[in-house]
Amino acid sequence: MTLLTALIALPLLACPAAPVASPGLDRAQVDASAKWVAHFDVEALRSTQLFQEIKAADKDGELDRALSEVAEEHGIQVLEDVFSVTAYGTALGEEHGVVLVQANARVEAALAAAQVKAGAKSLRIRERDSLQWGAGAQSGFSCLLPATGDRRQIVLTKTQADLEQALDVLDRKRPALDSQPQSDLYAPPAAGSFAFVAATGILEELTGAHGHDIKQVSAATRLAKGLRIELGEASGNVYLDLRLRTEKPEDAQRIQKIFVGLLAMPGAVLGTESEEGEVIERLTQAITVEALNEIAHVRFQYASKALFGEIQKLHGLDDEEHAEGEPK
């Protein structure tokens, strides 16, 4: 695992750390032409009841061991030293995209050590000291921005052109999201959100001329022109909020009917007489679906502690079913 991979592919759990005010998604750092944006707030996650429940359930310490391996190899406690990760792309495809990592001062030494180990090449991009990792199709680029107190920011891209554009956004030489009219998809995440994804235009590309090798797309996806997903916790309740933007109110109503039908299926199959059916029934009852003009809105909300208990119950029932099916 490379340091860049470790920083981008963050696990979802961490050890407790001293609380620091989380800045959340900074729209001034995201290109105005972004077709998708994702933000993961490590600090916000660590402050949730859900996080405490998940940590308490890791009685074997598997998560701590995995994090220790990363720390031993790279000299950085990924989920203690990293505050947040923001990613965005102005085009669809693996060769495009920008990742912004907010971390503390320890990431600076870790990056320097990784440069020596990997033989990364130093170069100047947009009058900033940058690094090129690898060459050809396997190359990647990074730039460690000037320090601001204890916080550091690393910009990671696949191509030099993407890094140049990302630095232009940060230097206010290229328009950012905060310069654009507020949209329902790219509005700042709600307080308590620790994971956020928004996309517009991508669904059309998946079914358009490019195709991207996707032959079949669900009816709801074909009707949606943009989506926004937030995962977070407020007042001890974990929530998942999904909004699908359509062209017409009738399309939003059609998506609403699709989701209502999908929610009825588990109950029809499992019923409510089995223990598993009772759990599924409680979870589906916590989901609301509505159509608001051109927006199809789906929201799930459940007490964090109770939700984790329901998940553990389903997991236990699944283990029992497999045990009964094994030959004696």
C-alpha positions in Angstrom: 0.0 0.0 0.0 1.4 3.4 -1.0 1.0 6.5 1.1 -1.2 8.1 -1.5 -3.4 5.0 -1.4 -3.6 5.1 2.4 -4.6 8.7 2.4 -7.3 8.3 -0.3 -8.8 5.0 0.7 -9.5 5.8 4.3 -11.1 3.2 6.5 -14.3 4.4 8.3 -13.1 4.0 11.9 -10.4 5.4 14.1 -9.0 5.7 17.6 -10.2 8.6 19.8 -8.5 11.8 19.2 -8.5 15.3 20.7 -11.5 17.1 19.3 -10.8 19.8 16.7 -13.3 22.1 15.1 -14.1 20.5 11.7 -14.3 22.9 8.8 -16.6 20.7 6.7 -16.8 20.9 2.9 -15.1 24.0 1.6 -16.9 25.0 -1.6 -14.1 27.6 -2.3 -11.7 24.6 -3.0 -13.9 22.7 -5.4 -13.9 23.5 -9.2 -17.1 25.2 -10.3 -17.3 22.8 -13.3 -17.2 19.7 -11.0 -19.6 17.0 -12.1 -19.2 15.1 -8.8 -18.1 15.9 -5.3 -17.5 13.6 -2.3 -16.5 14.6 1.2 -15.6 12.5 4.2 -15.3 14.2 7.5 -13.2 12.0 9.9 -13.6 14.4 12.8 -17.4 14.5 12.5 -17.6 10.7 12.4 -15.5 10.3 15.5 -17.9 12.5 17.4 -21.0 10.4 16.7 -22.7 7.8 18.9 -22.6 5.4 15.9 -18.8 5.5 15.9 -18.7 4.7 19.6 -21.0 1.7 19.0 -18.9 0.4 16.2 -15.7 0.8 18.1 -17.1 -1.0 21.1 -18.1 -3.9 18.9 -14.6 -4.4 17.7 -13.7 -6.5 20.7 -10.9 -8.4 18.8 -9.1 -5.1 17.9 -9.0 -5.8 14.2 -9.4 -2.2 13.3 -6.6 -1.0 15.6 -4.3 -3.7 14.2 -5.0 -2.6 10.6 -4.4 1.1 11.5 -1.2 0.2 13.3 0.1 -1.6 10.2 -0.4 1.6 8.1 1.3 3.7 10.8 4.2 1.3 11.0 4.7 1.4 7.2 4.1 5.1 6.6 4.7 6.8 9.9 1.3 8.3 10.1 -1.9 7.4 12.1 -4.2 7.8 9.1 -7.4 8.4 11.1 -5.9 10.4 13.9 -3.7 12.6 11.7 -6.2 13.1 8.8 -9.1 15.4 9.4 -11.1 15.2 6.2 -10.9 14.1 2.6 -12.6 15.9 -0.3 -12.7 14.5 -3.9 -14.1 15.9 -7.0 -14.0 15.5 -10.8 -14.8 17.7 -13.8 -15.2 14.6 -16.0 -16.1 11.0 -15.7 -13.4 8.4 -15.7 -10.6 7.0 -13.6 -8.0 9.2 -15.3 -9.7 12.4 -13.9 -10.2 13.6 -10.4 -8.8 15.7 -7.5 -8.3 14.6 -3.9 -7.8 17.2 -1.1 -6.5 15.8 2.2 -6.7 17.9 5.3 -4.3 16.6 8.0 -2.0 17.6 10.8 1.8 18.4 10.7 2.8 14.7 10.9 1.7 14.1 7.3 4.5 16.4 6.2 7.3 14.1 7.5 5.4 11.0 6.2 5.2 12.5 2.8 8.9 13.3 2.7 9.7 9.7 3.8 7.5 8.3 1.1 9.1 10.5 -1.5 12.6 9.1 -0.7 11.3 5.5 -0.5 9.4 5.8 -3.9 11.9 8.0 -5.6 9.2 10.6 -6.4 10.4 13.3 -8.7 10.4 16.9 -7.6 9.0 19.5 -10.0 7.4 23.0 -10.1 3.8 23.2 -11.1 2.0 26.6 -11.0 5.0 28.0 -9.1 4.6 25.4 -6.3 6.9 22.6 -5.2 5.2 19.4 -6.4 5.9 15.7 -6.8 5.4 13.2 -9.6 4.9 9.6 -8.4 5.7 6.9 -11.0 5.7 7.4 -14.7 3.5 6.9 -17.7 0.1 5.3 -17.1 1.0 4.6 -13.4 2.0 8.2 -12.6 0.3 10.5 -10.1 1.0 14.0 -8.8 0.8 15.7 -5.5 1.4 19.1 -3.9 1.8 19.9 -0.2 0.4 23.4 0.3 2.0 26.0 2.7 1.3 25.4 6.3 -1.6 27.0 8.1 -1.1 26.5 11.9 -1.1 22.8 12.7 -3.1 22.0 9.5 -1.6 20.8 6.3 -3.3 20.2 2.9 -2.2 17.8 0.2 -3.6 18.0 -3.3 -3.5 14.6 -5.2 -4.3 14.1 -8.8 -3.8 11.5 -11.6 -2.6 13.9 -14.2 -0.5 17.1 -14.2 -3.3 19.0 -16.0 -5.8 18.2 -13.1 -3.2 19.4 -10.6 -2.7 22.6 -12.5 -6.5 23.2 -12.6 -6.9 22.3 -8.9 -4.1 24.8 -7.9 -5.7 27.5 -10.0 -9.0 27.0 -8.1 -7.1 27.3 -4.8 -5.4 30.5 -6.0 -8.7 32.0 -7.1 -7.6 32.0 -10.7 -10.3 29.5 -11.7 -14.0 29.7 -10.6 -14.9 27.6 -7.5 -18.3 26.3 -6.4 -18.7 29.2 -4.0 -18.8 31.6 -6.9 -21.8 29.8 -8.5 -25.5 30.2 -7.6 -26.5 27.9 -4.7 -27.9 24.6 -6.0 -29.9 21.9 -4.3 -27.3 19.3 -5.2 -24.2 21.3 -4.2 -25.4 23.1 -1.2 -23.2 22.7 1.9 -23.8 19.5 3.8 -26.1 19.7 6.9 -24.7 19.9 10.4 -23.8 16.4 11.6 -23.1 15.0 8.1 -19.8 13.0 7.9 -20.2 11.7 4.4 -21.5 13.6 1.4 -21.7 12.8 -2.3 -23.3 14.9 -5.0 -23.2 14.5 -8.8 -24.8 16.1 -11.8 -24.6 15.2 -15.5 -22.9 11.8 -14.8 -26.1 9.8 -15.1 -26.6 11.2 -18.6 -23.1 10.2 -19.5 -23.6 6.6 -18.3 -26.5 6.2 -20.7 -25.3 8.6 -23.4 -22.9 8.3 -26.3 -19.9 7.3 -24.2 -21.8 4.5 -22.6 -18.9 3.7 -20.3 -19.7 0.0 -20.9 -22.9 0.3 -18.9 -25.7 -1.4 -20.9 -28.5 -1.3 -18.4 -29.5 1.4 -15.9 -32.5 1.3 -13.6 -35.6 3.3 -14.4 -35.0 5.6 -11.4 -31.5 6.3 -12.7 -32.7 7.2 -16.1 -35.1 9.7 -14.7 -32.6 11.3 -12.4 -30.5 14.2 -13.7 -28.5 14.6 -10.5 -28.2 13.1 -7.0 -27.2 14.1 -3.5 -26.5 11.7 -0.6 -25.7 12.7 3.0 -24.9 10.3 5.8 -24.6 11.7 9.3 -25.9 11.9 12.9 -28.0 14.5 14.7 -29.2 14.3 18.3 -28.2 10.6 18.6 -30.1 9.6 15.4 -28.2 8.4 12.3 -29.6 9.5 9.0 -29.2 8.8 5.3 -30.6 11.5 3.1 -31.0 10.9 -0.7 -32.2 13.5 -3.2 -32.7 12.8 -6.9 -33.2 15.8 -9.1 -35.4 15.3 -12.2 -36.5 17.5 -15.1 -40.2 17.4 -14.3 -42.3 16.9 -11.2 -44.0 13.9 -12.9 -40.6 12.2 -13.0 -40.0 12.8 -9.3 -43.4 11.2 -8.6 -42.5 8.2 -10.7 -39.3 7.7 -8.7 -41.3 8.0 -5.5 -43.5 5.2 -6.7 -40.5 3.1 -7.6 -39.0 3.5 -4.1 -42.4 2.8 -2.4 -42.6 -0.5 -4.3 -39.1 -1.5 -3.4 -39.7 -0.8 0.3 -42.7 -3.1 0.2 -40.8 -6.1 -1.3 -38.9 -7.3 1.9 -42.1 -7.3 3.9 -43.9 -9.3 1.2 -41.1 -11.9 1.1 -40.2 -12.2 4.8 -43.5 -11.2 6.5 -43.5 -9.9 10.0 -43.9 -13.2 11.9 -40.2 -14.1 11.8 -37.6 -12.2 13.9 -35.8 -11.2 10.8 -39.0 -9.9 9.3 -39.7 -7.8 12.4 -36.3 -6.2 12.2 -36.7 -5.4 8.5 -40.2 -4.0 9.2 -38.9 -1.6 11.8 -36.1 -0.4 9.5 -38.4 0.1 6.5 -40.8 2.0 8.7 -38.0 4.5 9.4 -37.8 5.4 5.7 -39.9 8.2 4.2 -40.3 8.9 0.5 -41.8 12.0 -1.0 -41.8 14.0 -4.2 -41.1 17.7 -3.8 -41.5 19.4 -7.2 -38.6 18.1 -9.3 -36.9 16.4 -6.3 -37.5 12.8 -5.2 -36.5 12.7 -1.5 -35.7 9.5 0.4 -34.7 9.8 4.1 -33.8 7.1 6.6 -33.5 8.1 10.3 -32.9 5.8 13.3 -31.5 6.0 16.8 -27.8 5.2 16.4 -27.6 2.8 19.3 -30.8 1.0 18.3 -29.7 0.8 14.6 -26.4 -0.9 15.5 -28.4 -3.3 17.7 -30.7 -4.1 14.7 -27.7 -4.7 12.4 -26.0 -7.0 15.0 -29.3 -8.9 15.3 -29.6 -9.5 11.6 -25.9 -10.6 11.5 -26.5 -13.0 14.3 -29.6 -14.5 12.6 -27.6 -14.9 9.4 -24.9 -16.7 11.2 -27.5 -19.0 12.8 -29.0 -19.8 9.4 -25.6 -20.7 7.9 -24.8 -22.9 11.0 -28.0 -24.8 10.6 -27.3 -25.4 6.9 -23.8 -26.9 7.5 -23.6 -30.8 7.6 -23.1 -32.2 11.1 
